[in-house]
């Protein structure tokens, strides 16, 4: 009888385990019942936090660190990854320009900048990279990607020909954009942008109105930032011939989505689709007898592009059964059974404090997978 093949494709369990560590814990539990089975680890992510780590882990790549300019101009140590092929890099803009880098009292999208994200892109260009995957969630910024472009050689000038201060608050004074010194290597490198929001740059669904308040903008500043981005879009259309104002995803990360479309060869794509492609998940599913996935929480939102939904969709297309694990199971999970997830298990054994549950995550995953395996064995 052929030994079973299990594909283990979870996301990280935030603050508890990386996706790779979840894979290890899953295998430990299953192996107690199926010691001779084959276990294929595919650490996953959905384009948000943990995406760089998952892509590096899944491809046998390496994580690097670089000191860059933080959202308020302060030096921060950001990370990026070079995937196993040596030609693809992965960046999370939040590592350089993220809201988590600032105390709540210091958040101010009038002056925060994406300059550090541009420095990370430049670092990847210096490696001779051919393709850059960039996750753009969790930003502290509202500068339309101008900081990013400035770090790559663009200049944003006022009517007197002086360079504007960084941040979204000065864009209302933008008179001209000089791209004569923009890094020429950007034309030969494709940027694949993990973007799960469809917000336009401006207006009631735009970057400033929807996301500005959580970044520290008062209602008055929201109005100013929105007007500034509208003016920026007008200047871009007039001088660079690109109309980005209403493009889906242009408003992502305070308009970084727009900036990437203006100044680079960027393609916006759903985060989970990018990770599925670059981890080779579909090919690894071919010989699977059963697929395990999971993340910290599973609820009705999971089907809107979260990792378990993406894994289940890919597995369903291959006719494979999927079991999902979660630390927290919320409302509306019944809708997931029609989407390719066949069973959902919570890993929490009983009442305990959050700190203890996070610490016990690996053991809880291991125990739950062992119990699932014992039930599977009964049906053979």
C-alpha positions in Angstrom: 0.0 0.0 0.0 1.4 3.4 -1.0 2.3 5.7 1.9 0.2 8.8 2.3 1.4 12.2 1.1 0.4 15.2 3.2 0.8 18.8 1.9 1.1 21.3 4.7 0.3 24.8 3.6 -0.6 27.1 6.5 -0.1 30.8 7.1 1.6 32.0 10.2 -0.3 32.1 13.5 0.4 35.8 14.3 2.6 36.4 17.3 2.8 32.6 17.9 4.4 30.8 15.0 5.8 31.5 11.6 4.2 29.5 8.7 7.3 27.3 8.6 7.0 26.6 12.4 3.3 25.6 11.8 4.4 23.2 9.1 6.9 21.6 11.5 4.3 21.3 14.3 1.7 19.8 11.9 4.2 17.2 10.7 5.2 16.2 14.3 1.6 15.5 15.2 0.7 13.6 12.0 3.9 11.6 12.1 3.0 10.0 15.4 0.2 8.2 13.4 1.7 8.1 9.9 5.5 7.7 10.5 6.3 6.7 7.0 4.2 9.3 5.2 5.7 12.0 2.9 5.3 15.5 4.2 5.6 18.4 1.8 6.0 21.8 3.6 4.7 24.9 1.8 4.8 27.9 4.2 2.1 30.3 2.9 1.0 33.9 3.3 -1.6 36.2 1.7 0.6 39.2 0.8 0.5 40.8 4.2 2.8 40.3 7.2 4.9 37.2 6.9 4.9 37.1 3.1 8.6 37.6 2.7 9.4 35.0 5.3 7.1 32.5 3.7 8.4 33.0 0.1 12.0 32.7 1.4 11.2 29.6 3.4 9.3 27.9 0.6 12.0 28.6 -2.0 15.1 28.0 0.0 16.1 31.7 -0.1 17.6 34.1 2.4 16.5 37.1 4.5 18.7 40.2 4.5 18.6 43.4 6.6 19.3 47.0 5.5 19.1 50.3 7.4 16.7 52.6 5.6 14.8 55.8 6.1 11.8 55.2 8.3 8.4 56.9 7.9 9.4 60.0 9.9 12.9 60.1 8.5 14.4 58.1 11.4 16.7 55.2 10.6 15.0 51.8 10.8 16.3 48.3 10.1 14.2 46.8 7.3 14.2 43.2 6.0 13.9 41.9 2.5 14.3 38.4 1.0 16.1 37.0 -2.0 14.2 33.8 -3.2 15.9 30.6 -4.0 16.2 31.3 -7.7 18.5 34.3 -7.0 16.5 36.4 -9.4 13.4 37.3 -7.4 13.3 39.5 -4.4 10.5 40.0 -1.9 9.7 43.2 0.1 7.1 44.2 2.6 6.8 48.0 2.5 5.7 47.9 6.2 9.2 46.8 7.1 10.5 50.2 6.0 7.4 52.5 6.0 4.9 50.7 8.2 2.5 52.1 10.8 3.9 49.6 13.4 7.2 51.6 13.3 5.5 54.6 15.0 3.9 55.2 18.3 0.3 56.3 18.0 1.1 59.8 19.1 3.7 60.2 16.3 1.5 59.1 13.4 1.1 61.9 10.9 0.4 61.2 7.2 1.1 64.8 6.4 4.8 64.1 6.8 5.3 60.3 6.7 7.2 59.0 3.7 7.7 55.9 1.6 11.3 56.8 1.0 12.6 53.8 2.8 10.5 51.5 0.6 12.2 53.0 -2.4 15.6 52.4 -0.8 14.7 48.7 -0.4 13.7 48.5 -4.1 17.0 50.1 -5.0 18.9 47.6 -2.9 17.2 44.8 -4.8 18.1 46.5 -8.1 21.7 46.5 -6.9 21.5 42.7 -6.5 20.7 42.4 -10.2 17.2 41.1 -9.4 14.8 40.6 -12.3 11.5 40.5 -10.4 10.4 42.1 -7.1 7.4 41.0 -5.2 6.2 43.8 -2.9 3.5 43.6 -0.2 2.1 47.0 0.5 -0.2 46.5 3.5 0.3 48.2 6.9 1.6 51.6 5.7 2.0 54.7 7.8 2.0 56.9 4.7 -0.2 59.0 2.4 2.3 60.4 0.0 1.2 58.7 -3.3 4.5 56.8 -3.4 6.4 60.0 -4.0 9.0 59.2 -1.3 9.5 55.8 -2.9 10.1 57.4 -6.3 12.4 60.1 -4.8 14.6 57.4 -3.4 14.9 56.0 -7.0 15.8 59.3 -8.5 12.6 61.3 -9.2 12.2 64.9 -8.1 9.0 66.6 -7.0 9.3 70.4 -7.4 7.3 73.4 -6.4 6.7 76.5 -8.6 10.1 77.9 -7.7 11.8 74.7 -8.7 12.6 73.7 -5.2 12.1 70.1 -4.0 9.0 69.5 -1.9 9.3 68.3 1.7 8.4 64.6 2.0 4.9 63.5 2.9 1.4 63.9 1.6 1.0 67.4 3.2 3.1 69.1 0.6 1.7 67.6 -2.6 -0.8 70.5 -3.0 2.2 72.6 -4.0 3.5 70.2 -6.6 4.3 72.0 -9.9 6.5 69.6 -11.8 7.9 66.1 -11.7 11.4 65.5 -12.9 12.1 61.8 -13.8 15.3 62.5 -15.8 17.4 60.8 -13.1 14.9 58.0 -12.3 16.8 54.7 -12.0 16.8 53.2 -15.5 16.9 49.7 -14.2 13.2 50.0 -13.2 12.3 49.6 -16.9 13.9 46.1 -17.0 12.5 44.8 -13.7 8.9 43.8 -13.1 7.3 44.7 -9.7 4.6 42.3 -8.7 2.5 44.2 -6.1 0.5 42.2 -3.6 -2.6 44.3 -3.3 -6.0 43.1 -2.0 -7.7 46.5 -1.8 -9.4 48.1 -4.9 -9.6 51.6 -3.5 -9.0 54.4 -6.0 -6.5 57.2 -5.2 -9.0 59.9 -4.4 -12.6 60.5 -3.3 -14.8 58.9 -0.8 -13.3 55.5 -1.3 -9.8 56.9 -1.8 -6.6 56.5 0.2 -7.0 59.6 2.4 -10.7 59.2 3.4 -10.7 55.5 4.0 -7.3 54.9 5.5 -6.1 58.4 6.6 -7.8 58.4 10.1 -6.1 55.3 11.2 -2.8 56.8 10.3 -3.4 59.8 12.5 -5.2 62.3 10.1 -7.8 64.6 11.6 -11.0 65.2 9.4 -9.5 68.5 8.2 -6.2 66.8 7.3 -8.1 64.0 5.5 -9.7 66.6 3.3 -6.4 68.3 2.6 -4.6 65.0 1.9 -7.4 63.9 -0.5 -7.2 67.3 -2.4 -3.4 67.0 -2.5 -3.5 63.5 -4.0 -6.1 64.7 -6.5 -3.7 67.5 -7.5 -0.8 65.0 -7.7 -2.9 62.8 -10.0 -3.6 65.8 -12.3 0.1 66.7 -12.5 1.0 63.1 -13.3 -1.6 62.9 -16.0 -0.6 66.2 -17.6 3.2 65.7 -17.4 3.7 62.0 -17.5 0.6 60.9 -19.5 -0.6 58.4 -16.9 -4.1 58.6 -15.5 -4.1 56.7 -12.2 -6.7 58.6 -10.2 -9.5 56.0 -10.5 -7.5 52.8 -11.1 -8.4 50.0 -8.7 -5.7 49.6 -6.1 -4.2 53.1 -6.7 -5.2 54.1 -3.2 -3.5 51.2 -1.5 -0.9 52.1 1.1 -1.7 55.8 1.0 -1.3 55.9 -2.8 1.8 53.8 -3.0 -0.2 51.6 -5.4 -0.5 54.6 -7.7 3.1 55.5 -7.3 4.3 52.1 -8.3 2.1 52.1 -11.3 3.4 55.6 -12.3 7.1 55.1 -11.8 7.7 51.3 -12.2 6.7 48.4 -14.4 4.2 47.3 -11.7 1.4 44.8 -11.9 -1.1 44.6 -9.1 -2.2 41.1 -8.1 -4.0 39.5 -5.2 -1.5 38.5 -2.5 -2.5 34.9 -2.1 -2.3 34.4 -5.8 1.3 35.6 -5.9 2.3 33.3 -3.0 0.6 30.3 -4.6 2.5 31.0 -7.8 5.9 31.5 -6.3 5.7 28.6 -3.8 4.8 26.2 -6.5 1.8 25.1 -4.5 -0.3 23.8 -7.4 2.5 21.5 -8.6 3.0 20.2 -5.0 -0.7 19.4 -4.7 -0.6 16.8 -7.5 0.3 13.8 -5.4 -1.3 14.9 -2.2 -3.7 12.6 -0.3 -4.7 15.4 2.0 -4.0 19.1 2.4 -3.6 20.9 5.8 -3.8 24.7 6.0 -4.7 27.2 8.7 -4.0 30.5 10.3 -4.5 32.3 13.6 -8.2 33.1 13.0 -10.8 31.7 10.6 -14.2 33.3 10.1 -16.5 34.8 7.4 -13.7 37.1 6.2 -11.4 34.1 5.3 -13.0 33.8 1.9 -11.9 37.3 0.9 -8.4 36.3 -0.1 -7.0 34.9 3.1 -4.5 32.0 3.0 -6.9 29.0 3.9 -9.3 30.1 1.2 -6.5 30.4 -1.4 -5.1 27.0 -0.5 -8.5 25.5 -0.6 -9.3 27.0 -4.0 -6.1 25.6 -5.4 -6.7 22.2 -3.8 -10.3 22.0 -5.0 -9.2 22.6 -8.6 -7.0 19.5 -8.1 -9.7 17.5 -6.4 -8.0 17.4 -3.1 -9.5 17.4 0.4 -8.6 20.2 2.8 -8.5 20.4 6.6 -8.0 23.8 8.2 -6.7 24.6 11.7 -7.2 27.9 13.6 -6.5 29.4 17.0 -9.7 31.3 16.8 -12.9 30.2 14.9 -15.4 33.0 14.4 -18.8 33.5 12.8 -19.8 32.4 9.3 -17.4 29.5 8.8 -20.2 27.5 7.3 -19.8 29.5 4.0 -16.2 28.1 3.7 -17.4 24.5 3.2 -18.6 25.3 -0.2 -15.3 27.0 -1.0 -13.1 23.8 -0.8 -12.4 23.6 3.0 -13.8 20.2 4.1 -13.2 20.5 7.9 -12.1 23.2 10.3 -10.6 22.4 13.7 -9.8 24.8 16.6 -6.5 24.1 18.3 -7.2 25.7 21.7 -7.7 22.9 24.4 -9.4 25.1 26.9 -9.6 28.4 28.7 -6.3 30.1 29.1 -4.7 33.6 28.9 -3.7 34.9 25.5 0.0 34.9 26.4 -0.1 31.2 27.3 -2.0 30.3 24.2 0.5 32.0 22.0 3.3 30.2 23.8 1.6 26.8 23.5 0.7 27.2 19.8 3.2 24.6 18.5 2.1 22.0 21.1 -1.6 22.7 20.4 -1.0 22.3 16.6 0.9 19.1 17.2 -1.8 17.6 19.5 -4.7 18.6 17.2 -3.0 17.1 14.1 -2.3 13.9 16.0 -5.9 13.6 16.9 -7.0 14.3 13.3 -4.6 11.6 12.1 -6.0 9.1 14.6 -9.5 9.7 13.2 -8.3 9.3 9.7 -6.7 6.0 10.6 -10.0 4.7 11.9 -11.6 5.2 8.5 -8.9 3.2 6.6 
